[in-house]
Amino acid sequence: GYTLANGFLNARVPRHTPDPVEDPAQTLQLLADRSQLHGTVVGMMTAASLDSLRVTSECIDGETLTVLVTSGLDNARRAGDLAEYRTLGLTPLVNGTINIGIVISTGVAPAALVEMITVVTEAKVAVLHELGVTSPVSRELATGTGTDAVAVFCQCADHRIRFAGKHTVLGERLAVLVMQAIRSSVERDRS
């Protein structure tokens, strides 16, 4: 959702799910508390090694754009693959995630935030296809994993950025940075 946040947490969690299963919100709250992060914290979890972290950044028209990626491909999937969980509301207990954090130093209008997430998703799919990552379910090219997450962090005032699609320099550079970060992160995992 859309929220005012005081912090960001991309936490590594055990590869094997504990029994009984803890609610992900509780896990993230405990990890935020241990990290002394107070207030509203945007949290992501991954079983992937945090050695997969890649950071790319550049300055565009006086503003800084930074991309942070961690990746694991243990549950690569193609959109439309048959889901293992056949009941609404269940929490998937699978490992392998591509987590992407985007940080931009200016304000972004809500519609442009949606465009940024769309561009990030398309860039991720392009890299996975380039690298030939396949879904073990359908044996087709993967479009991500079953648990991917994206968060965009920006200033909350002065929506300087109103557009961020593929026709804008922001959309172009965002895609390039995301592709560089994911490519490097995934190739590290494969070597």
Accessible surface in RSA format (square Angstrom, percent):
REM  Atomic radii and reference values for relative SASA: ProtOr
REM  Chains: A
REM  Algorithm: Lee & Richards
REM  Probe-radius: 1.40
REM  Slices: 20
REM RES _ NUM      All-atoms   Total-Side   Main-Chain    Non-polar    All polar
REM                ABS   REL    ABS   REL    ABS   REL    ABS   REL    ABS   REL
RES GLY A   1   131.79 162.5   0.00   N/A 131.79 162.5  51.69 141.9  80.10 179.4
RES TYR A   2   145.51  67.9 112.13  63.8  33.38  86.9 103.22  77.6  42.29  52.1
RES THR A   3    80.36  57.2  49.52  50.2  30.83  73.5  39.01  52.4  41.34  62.5
RES LEU A   4   130.62  72.7 119.65  85.6  10.97  27.6 121.73  85.5   8.88  23.9
RES ALA A   5    45.24  41.6   7.87  12.1  37.37  85.0   8.47  11.9  36.77  97.4
RES ASN A   6   112.42  77.5  72.48  70.0  39.94  96.2  15.83  38.1  96.59  93.4
RES GLY A   7    17.05  21.0   0.00   N/A  17.05  21.0  15.48  42.5   1.57   3.5
RES PHE A   8    62.87  31.5  39.96  24.7  22.92  59.6  39.96  24.2  22.92  65.6
RES LEU A   9    23.72  13.2  22.26  15.9   1.45   3.6  23.72  16.7   0.00   0.0
RES ASN A  10    35.25  24.3  19.25  18.6  16.00  38.5  10.66  25.7  24.59  23.8
RES ALA A  11     9.22   8.5   4.70   7.2   4.52  10.3   9.22  13.0   0.00   0.0
RES ARG A  12   119.76  50.3  97.27  49.6  22.48  53.5  28.35  38.8  91.40  55.4
RES VAL A  13    30.25  19.9  26.86  24.3   3.40   8.2  30.25  26.3   0.00   0.0
RES PRO A  14    95.29  69.4  79.54  72.5  15.75  57.3  88.80  73.3   6.49  40.3
RES ARG A  15    89.80  37.7  84.07  42.9   5.73  13.6  42.75  58.4  47.05  28.5
RES HIS A  16   148.30  81.1 139.42  96.9   8.88  22.7  98.74 101.8  49.56  57.7
RES THR A  17    58.56  41.6  30.31  30.7  28.25  67.3  21.65  29.1  36.90  55.8
RES PRO A  18    76.52  55.8  63.85  58.2  12.67  46.0  75.19  62.1   1.33   8.3
RES ASP A  19   139.34  97.6 105.93 105.4  33.41  79.0  33.83  79.6 105.51 105.2
RES PRO A  20   116.36  84.8 109.33  99.7   7.03  25.6 110.50  91.2   5.86  36.4
RES VAL A  21    71.94  47.3  46.15  41.8  25.79  62.1  46.15  40.1  25.79  69.9
RES GLU A  22    70.52  40.5  56.94  43.1  13.58  32.3  22.94  44.4  47.58  38.8
RES ASP A  23    73.72  51.6  64.33  64.0   9.39  22.2  22.86  53.8  50.86  50.7
RES PRO A  24    44.04  32.1  42.96  39.2   1.08   3.9  44.04  36.4   0.00   0.0
RES ALA A  25    69.55  63.9  57.93  89.4  11.62  26.4  63.14  88.9   6.41  17.0
RES GLN A  26   107.54  60.1 103.21  75.4   4.33  10.3  33.59  71.5  73.95  56.1
RES THR A  27    26.95  19.2  26.54  26.9   0.41   1.0  20.67  27.8   6.29   9.5
RES LEU A  28    35.93  20.0  35.10  25.1   0.82   2.1  35.40  24.9   0.53   1.4
RES GLN A  29   102.90  57.5  99.06  72.4   3.84   9.1  41.18  87.7  61.72  46.8
RES LEU A  30    81.42  45.3  81.10  58.0   0.33   0.8  81.10  57.0   0.33   0.9
RES LEU A  31    36.81  20.5  36.28  26.0   0.53   1.3  36.32  25.5   0.49   1.3
RES ALA A  32     3.92   3.6   3.92   6.1   0.00   0.0   3.92   5.5   0.00   0.0
RES ASP A  33    75.30  52.7  62.15  61.9  13.15  31.1  27.05  63.7  48.26  48.1
RES ARG A  34   177.37  74.5 143.73  73.3  33.64  80.1  69.09  94.4 108.28  65.6
RES SER A  35    61.87  52.3  34.27  45.7  27.60  63.6  22.76  48.5  39.11  54.8
RES GLN A  36   139.33  77.9 124.90  91.3  14.42  34.3  27.23  58.0 112.10  85.0
RES LEU A  37    51.49  28.7  47.52  34.0   3.97  10.0  48.88  34.3   2.61   7.0
RES HIS A  38   139.31  76.1 124.54  86.6  14.77  37.8  93.59  96.5  45.72  53.2
RES GLY A  39    62.15  76.6   0.00   N/A  62.15  76.6  34.14  93.7  28.01  62.7
RES THR A  40    64.38  45.8  56.12  56.9   8.26  19.7  28.37  38.1  36.01  54.4
RES VAL A  41    36.63  24.1   9.84   8.9  26.79  64.6   9.84   8.5  26.79  72.7
RES VAL A  42    36.72  24.2  32.85  29.7   3.87   9.3  36.72  31.9   0.00   0.0
RES GLY A  43    25.55  31.5   0.00   N/A  25.55  31.5   1.25   3.4  24.30  54.4
RES MET A  44    11.23   5.8   5.99   4.0   5.24  12.5  10.95   9.3   0.28   0.4
RES MET A  45    51.54  26.7  36.44  24.1  15.10  36.0  35.03  29.8  16.51  21.9
RES THR A  46     2.47   1.8   0.00   0.0   2.47   5.9   2.47   3.3   0.00   0.0
RES ALA A  47     3.63   3.3   1.36   2.1   2.27   5.2   1.36   1.9   2.27   6.0
RES ALA A  48     4.56   4.2   1.30   2.0   3.27   7.4   4.41   6.2   0.15   0.4
RES SER A  49    36.05  30.5  30.12  40.2   5.92  13.6  22.85  48.7  13.19  18.5
RES LEU A  50    77.20  43.0  66.84  47.8  10.36  26.0  67.37  47.3   9.83  26.4
RES ASP A  51   105.02  73.6  90.75  90.3  14.27  33.7  20.39  48.0  84.63  84.4
RES SER A  52     0.35   0.3   0.35   0.5   0.00   0.0   0.35   0.7   0.00   0.0
RES LEU A  53    79.81  44.4  68.26  48.8  11.54  29.0  68.26  47.9  11.54  31.1
RES ARG A  54    61.21  25.7  59.18  30.2   2.03   4.8  24.83  33.9  36.38  22.1
RES VAL A  55    82.19  54.1  52.02  47.1  30.17  72.7  52.02  45.2  30.17  81.8
RES THR A  56    25.31  18.0  20.00  20.3   5.31  12.7  25.31  34.0   0.00   0.0
RES SER A  57    60.91  51.5  32.05  42.8  28.86  66.5  24.48  52.1  36.43  51.0
RES GLU A  58    51.20  29.4  40.26  30.5  10.94  26.0  29.91  57.9  21.29  17.4
RES CYS A  59    90.76  68.7  62.79  70.0  27.97  65.7  34.09  86.4  56.67  61.1
RES ILE A  60    25.79  14.7  20.15  15.0   5.64  13.6  24.06  17.3   1.72   4.7
RES ASP A  61   113.29  79.4  82.62  82.2  30.66  72.5  34.61  81.5  78.67  78.5
RES GLY A  62    67.70  83.5   0.00   N/A  67.70  83.5  33.14  90.9  34.56  77.4
RES GLU A  63    35.90  20.6  35.34  26.7   0.56   1.3   7.28  14.1  28.62  23.4
RES THR A  64    63.95  45.5  62.71  63.6   1.24   3.0  33.69  45.3  30.25  45.7
RES LEU A  65     1.20   0.7   1.20   0.9   0.00   0.0   1.20   0.8   0.00   0.0
RES THR A  66    25.31  18.0  25.31  25.7   0.00   0.0  15.57  20.9   9.73  14.7
RES VAL A  67     0.00   0.0   0.00   0.0   0.00   0.0   0.00   0.0   0.00   0.0
RES LEU A  68    46.54  25.9  44.62  31.9   1.91   4.8  45.13  31.7   1.41   3.8
RES VAL A  69     0.67   0.4   0.00   0.0   0.67   1.6   0.60   0.5   0.08   0.2
RES THR A  70     1.61   1.1   1.34   1.4   0.27   0.6   1.34   1.8   0.27   0.4
RES SER A  71     2.18   1.8   0.35   0.5   1.82   4.2   0.00   0.0   2.18   3.0
RES GLY A  72     7.65   9.4   0.00   N/A   7.65   9.4   7.65  21.0   0.00   0.0
RES LEU A  73    29.35  16.3  17.68  12.6  11.67  29.3  18.48  13.0  10.86  29.2
RES ASP A  74    93.63  65.6  63.02  62.7  30.61  72.4  23.65  55.7  69.98  69.8
RES ASN A  75     6.16   4.3   6.00   5.8   0.17   0.4   5.99  14.4   0.17   0.2
RES ALA A  76     3.40   3.1   3.19   4.9   0.21   0.5   3.19   4.5   0.21   0.5
RES ARG A  77    42.56  17.9  41.53  21.2   1.03   2.5  20.54  28.1  22.02  13.3
RES ARG A  78    83.72  35.2  81.55  41.6   2.17   5.2   7.47  10.2  76.25  46.2
RES ALA A  79    84.35  77.6  55.84  86.2  28.52  64.9  68.62  96.6  15.73  41.7
RES GLY A  80    84.76 104.5   0.00   N/A  84.76 104.5  42.17 115.7  42.59  95.4
RES ASP A  81    27.28  19.1   6.29   6.3  20.99  49.6   8.11  19.1  19.18  19.1
RES LEU A  82   125.85  70.1 111.55  79.8  14.30  35.9 116.67  81.9   9.18  24.7
RES ALA A  83    49.78  45.8  41.43  63.9   8.34  19.0  46.01  64.8   3.76  10.0
RES GLU A  84    97.74  56.1  66.26  50.1  31.48  74.9  56.38 109.0  41.36  33.8
RES TYR A  85    74.10  34.6  58.73  33.4  15.37  40.0  46.48  34.9  27.62  34.1
RES ARG A  86   170.51  71.6 131.47  67.0  39.05  93.0  62.89  85.9 107.63  65.2
RES THR A  87    89.80  63.9  78.49  79.6  11.31  27.0  53.18  71.4  36.62  55.4
RES LEU A  88   178.83  99.6 157.33 112.6  21.49  54.0 160.19 112.5  18.64  50.2
RES GLY A  89    83.40 102.8   0.00   N/A  83.40 102.8  43.04 118.1  40.35  90.4
RES LEU A  90    99.07  55.2  81.48  58.3  17.58  44.2  81.65  57.3  17.42  46.9
RES THR A  91    63.61  45.2  50.97  51.7  12.63  30.1  26.16  35.1  37.45  56.6
RES PRO A  92    64.60  47.1  52.61  48.0  11.99  43.6  52.61  43.4  11.99  74.5
RES LEU A  93    77.78  43.3  55.53  39.7  22.25  55.9  59.14  41.5  18.64  50.2
RES VAL A  94    47.84  31.5  28.41  25.7  19.43  46.8  31.96  27.8  15.88  43.1
RES ASN A  95    39.83  27.5  33.39  32.3   6.44  15.5   5.24  12.6  34.59  33.4
RES GLY A  96     1.63   2.0   0.00   N/A   1.63   2.0   1.37   3.8   0.26   0.6
RES THR A  97     6.74   4.8   6.74   6.8   0.00   0.0   0.78   1.1   5.96   9.0
RES ILE A  98     0.26   0.1   0.00   0.0   0.26   0.6   0.00   0.0   0.26   0.7
RES ASN A  99     2.98   2.1   1.72   1.7   1.26   3.0   1.29   3.1   1.69   1.6
RES ILE A 100     0.92   0.5   0.83   0.6   0.09   0.2   0.84   0.6   0.08   0.2
RES GLY A 101     1.74   2.1   0.00   N/A   1.74   2.1   0.05   0.1   1.69   3.8
RES ILE A 102     0.00   0.0   0.00   0.0   0.00   0.0   0.00   0.0   0.00   0.0
RES VAL A 103    61.59  40.5  61.30  55.5   0.29   0.7  61.30  53.3   0.29   0.8
RES ILE A 104     6.48   3.7   4.29   3.2   2.20   5.3   4.30   3.1   2.19   5.9
RES SER A 105    51.32  43.4  31.35  41.8  19.97  46.0  35.41  75.4  15.91  22.3
RES THR A 106     9.33   6.6   6.79   6.9   2.54   6.0   3.08   4.1   6.25   9.5
RES GLY A 107     1.44   1.8   0.00   N/A   1.44   1.8   0.00   0.0   1.44   3.2
RES VAL A 108     0.03   0.0   0.00   0.0   0.03   0.1   0.00   0.0   0.03   0.1
RES ALA A 109    16.41  15.1  16.41  25.3   0.00   0.0  16.41  23.1   0.00   0.0
RES PRO A 110    70.98  51.7  68.46  62.4   2.51   9.1  69.56  57.4   1.42   8.8
RES ALA A 111    71.15  65.4  60.21  92.9  10.94  24.9  66.83  94.1   4.32  11.4
RES ALA A 112     0.00   0.0   0.00   0.0   0.00   0.0   0.00   0.0   0.00   0.0
RES LEU A 113    18.03  10.0  18.03  12.9   0.00   0.0  18.03  12.7   0.00   0.0
RES VAL A 114    99.70  65.6  98.84  89.5   0.86   2.1  99.44  86.4   0.26   0.7
RES GLU A 115    59.76  34.3  57.59  43.6   2.18   5.2  27.87  53.9  31.89  26.0
RES MET A 116     0.00   0.0   0.00   0.0   0.00   0.0   0.00   0.0   0.00   0.0
RES ILE A 117    71.44  40.7  71.44  53.2   0.00   0.0  71.44  51.4   0.00   0.0
RES THR A 118    65.25  46.4  60.95  61.8   4.31  10.3  45.72  61.4  19.54  29.5
RES VAL A 119     4.96   3.3   4.33   3.9   0.62   1.5   4.37   3.8   0.59   1.6
RES VAL A 120     0.08   0.1   0.08   0.1   0.00   0.0   0.08   0.1   0.00   0.0
RES THR A 121    54.55  38.8  54.43  55.2   0.11   0.3  44.31  59.5  10.24  15.5
RES GLU A 122    75.99  43.6  68.65  51.9   7.35  17.5  40.47  78.3  35.52  29.0
RES ALA A 123     4.93   4.5   0.01   0.0   4.92  11.2   4.25   6.0   0.67   1.8
RES LYS A 124    16.18   7.9  16.18   9.9   0.00   0.0   0.80   0.7  15.38  16.4
RES VAL A 125    34.17  22.5  34.17  30.9   0.00   0.0  34.17  29.7   0.00   0.0
RES ALA A 126    44.44  40.9  32.44  50.1  12.00  27.3  40.45  57.0   3.99  10.6
RES VAL A 127     0.00   0.0   0.00   0.0   0.00   0.0   0.00   0.0   0.00   0.0
RES LEU A 128     0.12   0.1   0.12   0.1   0.00   0.0   0.12   0.1   0.00   0.0
RES HIS A 129    66.83  36.5  54.02  37.5  12.81  32.8  36.31  37.4  30.52  35.5
RES GLU A 130   101.09  58.0  61.88  46.8  39.21  93.4  48.10  93.0  52.99  43.3
RES LEU A 131    32.20  17.9  16.76  12.0  15.44  38.8  21.57  15.1  10.63  28.6
RES GLY A 132    37.70  46.5   0.00   N/A  37.70  46.5  22.77  62.5  14.92  33.4
RES VAL A 133     7.42   4.9   6.04   5.5   1.38   3.3   7.42   6.4   0.00   0.0
RES THR A 134    68.23  48.5  56.62  57.4  11.62  27.7  26.89  36.1  41.34  62.5
RES SER A 135     0.12   0.1   0.00   0.0   0.12   0.3   0.00   0.0   0.12   0.2
RES PRO A 136    68.16  49.7  53.26  48.5  14.90  54.2  56.13  46.3  12.03  74.8
RES VAL A 137    65.23  42.9  34.58  31.3  30.65  73.9  40.21  34.9  25.02  67.9
RES SER A 138    42.69  36.1  19.54  26.1  23.15  53.3  28.04  59.7  14.64  20.5
RES ARG A 139   177.22  74.4 157.45  80.3  19.77  47.1  66.85  91.4 110.37  66.9
RES GLU A 140    93.19  53.5  91.21  69.0   1.98   4.7  17.98  34.8  75.21  61.4
RES LEU A 141    66.19  36.9  64.06  45.8   2.13   5.4  64.06  45.0   2.13   5.7
RES ALA A 142     0.00   0.0   0.00   0.0   0.00   0.0   0.00   0.0   0.00   0.0
RES THR A 143    32.81  23.3  29.26  29.7   3.55   8.5  22.64  30.4  10.16  15.4
RES GLY A 144     4.18   5.2   0.00   N/A   4.18   5.2   4.14  11.3   0.04   0.1
RES THR A 145    15.09  10.7   0.00   0.0  15.09  36.0   0.00   0.0  15.09  22.8
RES GLY A 146    47.41  58.5   0.00   N/A  47.41  58.5  21.48  59.0  25.92  58.1
RES THR A 147    43.50  30.9  25.80  26.2  17.70  42.2  34.43  46.2   9.07  13.7
RES ASP A 148    39.50  27.7  10.82  10.8  28.67  67.8  10.62  25.0  28.88  28.8
RES ALA A 149    32.76  30.1  26.21  40.5   6.55  14.9  32.76  46.1   0.00   0.0
RES VAL A 150    41.46  27.3  13.96  12.6  27.50  66.3  13.96  12.1  27.50  74.6
RES ALA A 151    14.05  12.9   9.02  13.9   5.04  11.5  14.05  19.8   0.00   0.0
RES VAL A 152    29.35  19.3   2.99   2.7  26.36  63.5   2.99   2.6  26.36  71.5
RES PHE A 153    40.36  20.2  36.88  22.8   3.48   9.1  40.32  24.4   0.04   0.1
RES CYS A 154    39.89  30.2   9.51  10.6  30.38  71.4   3.42   8.7  36.47  39.3
RES GLN A 155   102.32  57.2  99.07  72.4   3.25   7.7  20.74  44.1  81.58  61.9
RES CYS A 156    85.76  64.9  63.33  70.6  22.43  52.7  17.45  44.2  68.31  73.7
RES ALA A 157    68.55  63.0  59.71  92.1   8.84  20.1  66.23  93.3   2.33   6.2
RES ASP A 158   114.33  80.1  91.29  90.9  23.05  54.5  41.42  97.5  72.92  72.7
RES HIS A 159    74.94  41.0  58.66  40.8  16.28  41.7  39.07  40.3  35.87  41.7
RES ARG A 160   105.13  44.1  78.36  39.9  26.77  63.7  38.22  52.2  66.91  40.6
RES ILE A 161    32.47  18.5  30.58  22.8   1.90   4.6  32.47  23.4   0.00   0.0
RES ARG A 162   153.35  64.4 143.87  73.3   9.48  22.6  42.55  58.2 110.79  67.1
RES PHE A 163   119.92  60.0 111.97  69.4   7.95  20.7 111.97  67.9   7.95  22.8
RES ALA A 164     0.00   0.0   0.00   0.0   0.00   0.0   0.00   0.0   0.00   0.0
RES GLY A 165    15.34  18.9   0.00   N/A  15.34  18.9  14.97  41.1   0.37   0.8
RES LYS A 166   135.25  66.0 110.01  67.5  25.24  60.1  82.47  74.2  52.78  56.2
RES HIS A 167   193.35 105.7 156.25 108.6  37.09  94.9 109.38 112.7  83.97  97.7
RES THR A 168    38.59  27.4  30.66  31.1   7.93  18.9  37.48  50.3   1.12   1.7
RES VAL A 169    85.51  56.3  76.53  69.3   8.97  21.6  77.54  67.4   7.97  21.6
RES LEU A 170    10.42   5.8  10.32   7.4   0.10   0.2  10.32   7.3   0.10   0.3
RES GLY A 171     0.49   0.6   0.00   N/A   0.49   0.6   0.04   0.1   0.45   1.0
RES GLU A 172    87.90  50.5  79.93  60.5   7.97  19.0  35.36  68.4  52.54  42.9
RES ARG A 173    59.22  24.9  59.22  30.2   0.00   0.0  11.82  16.2  47.40  28.7
RES LEU A 174     0.00   0.0   0.00   0.0   0.00   0.0   0.00   0.0   0.00   0.0
RES ALA A 175    21.38  19.7  21.38  33.0   0.00   0.0  21.38  30.1   0.00   0.0
RES VAL A 176    46.87  30.8  45.23  40.9   1.65   4.0  46.65  40.5   0.22   0.6
RES LEU A 177     5.55   3.1   5.55   4.0   0.00   0.0   5.55   3.9   0.00   0.0
RES VAL A 178     0.00   0.0   0.00   0.0   0.00   0.0   0.00   0.0   0.00   0.0
RES MET A 179    47.27  24.5  47.27  31.3   0.00   0.0  33.66  28.6  13.61  18.0
RES GLN A 180    81.65  45.7  76.05  55.6   5.60  13.3  26.68  56.8  54.97  41.7
RES ALA A 181     0.36   0.3   0.00   0.0   0.36   0.8   0.36   0.5   0.00   0.0
RES ILE A 182     0.00   0.0   0.00   0.0   0.00   0.0   0.00   0.0   0.00   0.0
RES ARG A 183    63.59  26.7  63.59  32.4   0.00   0.0  29.01  39.6  34.58  21.0
RES SER A 184    46.40  39.2  39.07  52.1   7.33  16.9  26.16  55.7  20.24  28.4
RES SER A 185     0.00   0.0   0.00   0.0   0.00   0.0   0.00   0.0   0.00   0.0
RES VAL A 186     0.09   0.1   0.04   0.0   0.05   0.1   0.09   0.1   0.00   0.0
RES GLU A 187    81.52  46.8  77.19  58.4   4.33  10.3  29.84  57.7  51.68  42.2
RES ARG A 188    76.80  32.2  62.05  31.6  14.74  35.1  30.72  42.0  46.08  27.9
RES ASP A 189    69.13  48.4  46.49  46.3  22.64  53.5   1.68   3.9  67.45  67.3
RES ARG A 190   125.54  52.7  87.88  44.8  37.66  89.7  45.81  62.6  79.72  48.3
RES SER A 191   128.00 108.2  61.09  81.5  66.91 154.1  77.62 165.3  50.38  70.6
END  Absolute sums over single chains surface
CHAIN  1 A    10453.0       7985.8       2467.2       5982.0       4470.9
END  Absolute sums over all chains
TOTAL         10453.0       7985.8       2467.2       5982.0       4470.9
